């Protein structure tokens, strides 16, 4: 059994099943999933903040500005920003890298934990030329466009792969102080 702590809840993972501390039942989950999208904003049943955006472009701009804002806030305090970053949706990469370069936001203290990678049928990483190689995608679209003077240092880029999966949580805890994840 693994126990993961977040700000408001504890997740227990037992034999690949996830149990949340607020004990959401299957019936409650079903009821939540039946709510029409136009009734989600300001819904009294919300458990986490929620915003509706009109399209992926707006979502990308929102994601980019929120990450950039968090980094700027932490840079001003002289502390690192710790982030778990997915490979996708891709709508936020260009707005983010444009914002970083335009506003000269230093990513030198950004610690990035990449959250996923595609593997072949034997559990090996795909070729860097394969279109589903997430690391290559992130290197090309997330890291390469950033000015080298502002970029995330190689040692701050944590790549997930089959050999490292059990080392990820302790590494996050080490950087995050056990319960701190900025974004």
C-alpha positions in Angstrom: 0.0 0.0 0.0 1.2 3.5 -0.9 -0.1 6.6 0.8 0.2 10.0 -0.9 -0.6 13.2 0.9 -1.9 16.3 -0.7 -3.1 19.6 0.7 -6.6 18.5 1.5 -6.8 14.8 1.2 -4.9 11.5 1.5 -4.9 9.0 -1.3 -4.3 5.3 -0.4 -3.3 3.1 -3.3 -3.9 -0.6 -2.6 -3.5 -3.1 -5.3 -3.9 -0.4 -8.0 -7.2 0.9 -6.5 -7.3 4.5 -5.3 -9.2 5.5 -2.2 -9.7 9.2 -1.5 -10.0 10.5 2.1 -13.4 12.1 1.4 -14.8 8.7 0.6 -16.6 9.4 -2.6 -18.9 6.5 -3.4 -19.5 5.0 -6.8 -23.1 6.4 -6.7 -21.8 9.9 -5.8 -19.3 9.7 -8.6 -22.0 8.7 -11.0 -24.2 11.6 -9.9 -21.3 14.0 -10.4 -20.6 12.7 -13.9 -24.3 13.3 -14.9 -24.1 17.0 -14.3 -24.3 18.9 -17.6 -21.2 21.0 -18.4 -23.2 24.3 -18.3 -24.0 23.5 -14.6 -20.5 22.9 -13.5 -19.3 26.5 -12.9 -20.1 27.5 -9.3 -21.8 24.2 -8.6 -22.3 23.8 -4.9 -21.0 20.1 -5.1 -17.6 21.2 -6.4 -14.7 19.8 -4.3 -11.9 21.6 -6.2 -11.7 25.0 -8.0 -13.2 24.8 -11.5 -13.2 27.2 -14.5 -14.9 26.7 -17.8 -13.0 28.0 -20.9 -14.3 28.4 -24.4 -11.6 26.4 -26.2 -8.2 24.8 -26.1 -6.5 28.1 -27.0 -8.0 29.9 -24.0 -7.1 26.9 -21.8 -3.5 27.0 -23.1 -3.2 30.7 -22.3 -4.6 30.1 -18.8 -2.3 27.2 -18.1 0.7 29.1 -19.4 0.0 32.2 -17.4 -0.7 30.3 -14.2 2.6 28.4 -14.4 4.5 31.5 -15.3 2.9 33.4 -12.4 3.8 30.6 -10.0 7.4 30.6 -11.1 7.6 34.4 -10.9 6.1 34.4 -7.4 8.6 31.8 -6.2 11.6 33.4 -8.0 10.7 36.7 -6.1 10.8 34.7 -2.8 14.1 33.0 -3.8 12.7 29.5 -3.7 12.4 26.8 -6.3 9.1 26.0 -8.1 8.3 22.3 -8.1 5.9 21.2 -10.8 4.6 17.9 -12.2 4.2 18.6 -15.9 2.2 16.4 -18.4 3.1 15.9 -22.0 -0.1 17.5 -23.2 -2.3 19.1 -23.9 0.0 20.9 -26.2 -2.0 24.1 -26.4 -0.1 25.7 -23.6 3.6 25.1 -24.7 3.9 28.0 -27.1 2.0 30.6 -24.9 4.2 29.5 -22.0 7.6 29.7 -23.8 6.6 33.0 -25.5 5.7 34.4 -22.0 8.9 33.2 -20.5 11.0 34.7 -23.3 9.1 38.0 -23.5 9.0 38.6 -19.7 12.5 37.2 -19.1 11.2 34.7 -16.5 14.1 32.6 -15.2 13.4 28.9 -15.1 16.8 28.1 -13.4 15.0 27.2 -10.2 12.1 25.2 -11.8 12.2 21.5 -10.8 10.1 19.6 -13.4 8.8 16.1 -12.8 7.5 14.8 -16.1 4.4 12.6 -15.4 4.3 10.2 -18.3 6.1 8.4 -21.1 5.1 5.9 -23.8 6.9 2.6 -23.9 7.1 -0.2 -26.4 5.5 -3.7 -25.7 8.6 -4.7 -23.8 8.6 -1.7 -21.5 11.4 0.1 -23.2 11.4 3.8 -24.1 10.5 4.6 -27.7 13.0 6.0 -30.2 13.5 9.8 -29.9 12.2 9.9 -33.5 8.9 8.1 -32.6 5.9 10.5 -32.6 4.8 9.2 -29.2 8.1 9.7 -27.4 6.9 12.2 -24.8 10.5 13.2 -23.8 11.4 14.2 -27.3 8.1 16.1 -27.6 8.8 18.0 -24.4 12.4 18.7 -25.3 11.4 20.1 -28.7 8.2 22.0 -27.7 8.7 22.9 -24.0 12.4 23.3 -23.5 14.0 24.2 -26.9 12.0 27.4 -27.6 13.1 29.0 -24.3 16.2 31.2 -24.4 19.2 29.3 -23.1 19.8 32.0 -20.5 16.4 31.3 -19.0 16.0 27.6 -19.5 15.5 24.8 -17.0 18.8 23.2 -16.2 19.2 19.6 -17.3 19.6 18.4 -13.7 16.2 19.9 -12.8 14.4 17.8 -15.5 13.1 14.6 -14.0 12.0 12.1 -16.6 9.7 9.2 -15.8 10.5 5.8 -17.3 9.9 2.2 -16.3 13.2 1.9 -14.4 12.5 5.0 -12.3 8.8 4.7 -11.3 9.5 3.6 -7.7 12.0 6.5 -7.2 9.6 9.3 -8.2 7.7 9.7 -5.0 10.7 9.9 -2.7 12.3 12.4 -5.2 9.2 14.6 -5.1 9.1 14.4 -1.3 12.8 15.4 -1.2 12.2 18.5 -3.3 8.8 19.2 -2.0 9.5 18.8 1.7 7.0 15.9 1.8 3.9 17.9 1.1 4.7 20.9 -1.2 4.0 20.8 -4.9 3.5 24.2 -6.5 1.7 23.1 -9.6 
